[in-house]
Amino acid sequence: MTNNNSKIQIMSNSSQLALRGGLPACTVDWPMWPVFDGTERRLLLETLNSGKWWFGEKVRQFEADFSTFQGARFSVSCTNGTAAIEMALKGLGVVEGDEVIVPPYSFIATASAVAMVGAIPVFADIDPETLCLDPADVERKITPRTKAIIPVHVAGYIADMPRLGAIAQQHNLQIMEDAAHAWGSQWEGRGAGVLGRCGTFSFQVSKNITAGEGGILVTDDEALADLCRSYTHCGRRKHSAWYDHDYLGSNLRLTEFQAAVLLAQLTRAEEQLLRRQANAALIDKALSGVAGLRLLKPEPRMTRRSYHMYIFRLDEALLGTSRDRFIEALNAEGVPASKGWYRPLYRNGIFQQGATGAAHAITAPFAGKGISYADVNCPVCEQVCRDVVWLPQNVLLAEEAGILALAAAIQKVAARAHELS
Ligand SMILES: *Cc1c(COP(=O)(O)O)cnc(C)c1O
């Protein structure tokens, strides 16, 4: 392996950058996503032919299997990851005017779900070496109105839950994990989602386990699970009569078809996670010490990591080129890298228009004022959005030879980045 590796390196270093007419270093057919086979077909047909299409056996089975997979006592499935965050916040008793601390480096749902329940998203910055919520900045953002914290386990990297947990305990706050990237991630053997009071996951089509759409909440707290179930199930209480609706709820139920696909997906989840992890370790090894590349911090307490994507940062000054130009060069070599789709969440229209009272803007009426995000600035997140590179999760399912070629292509571009600008 070492021999092959160095051979690839020598070959690619001796050739021009593909962007400047050289041969691409990496001609790999990357695995397609989603992955599916006869198991999905069999379970889907079984559901179709049974005529039981609605909230039954397969949904219950998937919930039980997912609880086991994640090491949780209870799971409550629902239509998508966004709805899961909303129901978690409702279940935790977050109400109008409460403040909830969220990171700005995430998908919009982390913050918009907070606003959807009438609460106020308050942004705390991220850690430059993990891209997850920075506990020190969380502490600075706590006010008497703060009710909860939503750490996001970005790309499956688990946020610093011991420190966040200590802060939450000291200030009597709830922690709800947005684990939408963290299926199978573990901290010292304990699954993401039950490191705080509850956690939520997404099964949208880009996600590592998918049925096109879908979501789930996990928790060890039975009363919280029952409340969330009630919320997804038109406000029915556990064991109550069908047309008794004691709570204000919605209809957020998963269908049997989705559960059939998810059951099949779950049979591959562990094997795929281990492959992504092994491939990420190969990339780490090849890229560590390469001038101009900054890998995320190794975290031995994270005993499993789902790798929704592989992320690293660039030092543009050291490389002598811009991140965007670097990515163009990677793409030309055959590396499907991107700058990712995250920009600081508070820069979106829903936050920036808040103070003007535009339709659907965040006005938090119960807080007695319009909320302005115009002055919000999380400098670490701003910088990360400028210098980060993402590799998508399907790439991490490739054979080892493909991963070594990909790593060699990144080394090649880094070594010759000064020729790019
Ligand atoms: C995908 C995602 C969500 C929302 O999930 P949907 O199923 O698309 O509603 C929430 N948070 C993060 C971090 C996500 O990536």
The ligand as an SDF file (V2000), in Angstrom:
LIG
                    3D

 15 15  0  0  0  0  0  0  0  0999 V2000
  -31.0420   17.8880    6.4860 C   0  0  0  0  0  0  0  0  0  0  0  0
  -30.9070   18.6760    7.7480 C   0  0  0  0  0  0  0  0  0  0  0  0
  -32.0100   19.0740    8.5160 C   0  0  0  0  0  0  0  0  0  0  0  0
  -33.4160   18.9630    8.0630 C   0  0  0  0  0  0  0  0  0  0  0  0
  -33.8030   17.7510    7.6430 O   0  0  0  0  0  0  0  0  0  0  0  0
  -34.9640   17.5960    6.5230 P   0  0  0  0  0  0  0  0  0  0  0  0
  -35.2700   16.1470    6.6330 O   0  0  0  0  0  0  0  0  0  0  0  0
  -34.3750   17.9890    5.2190 O   0  0  0  0  0  0  0  0  0  0  0  0
  -36.1030   18.4620    6.9350 O   0  0  0  0  0  0  0  0  0  0  0  0
  -31.7670   19.7030    9.7320 C   0  0  0  0  0  0  0  0  0  0  0  0
  -30.5270   19.9660   10.1510 N   0  0  0  0  0  0  0  0  0  0  0  0
  -29.4440   19.6240    9.4280 C   0  0  0  0  0  0  0  0  0  0  0  0
  -28.0880   19.9320    9.9770 C   0  0  0  0  0  0  0  0  0  0  0  0
  -29.5980   18.9960    8.1960 C   0  0  0  0  0  0  0  0  0  0  0  0
  -28.5250   18.7070    7.4520 O   0  0  0  0  0  0  0  0  0  0  0  0
  1  2  1  0
  2  3  1  0
  2 14  2  0
  3  4  1  0
  3 10  2  0
  4  5  1  0
  5  6  1  0
  6  7  2  0
  6  8  1  0
  6  9  1  0
 10 11  1  0
 11 12  2  0
 12 13  1  0
 12 14  1  0
 14 15  1  0
M  END
$$$$
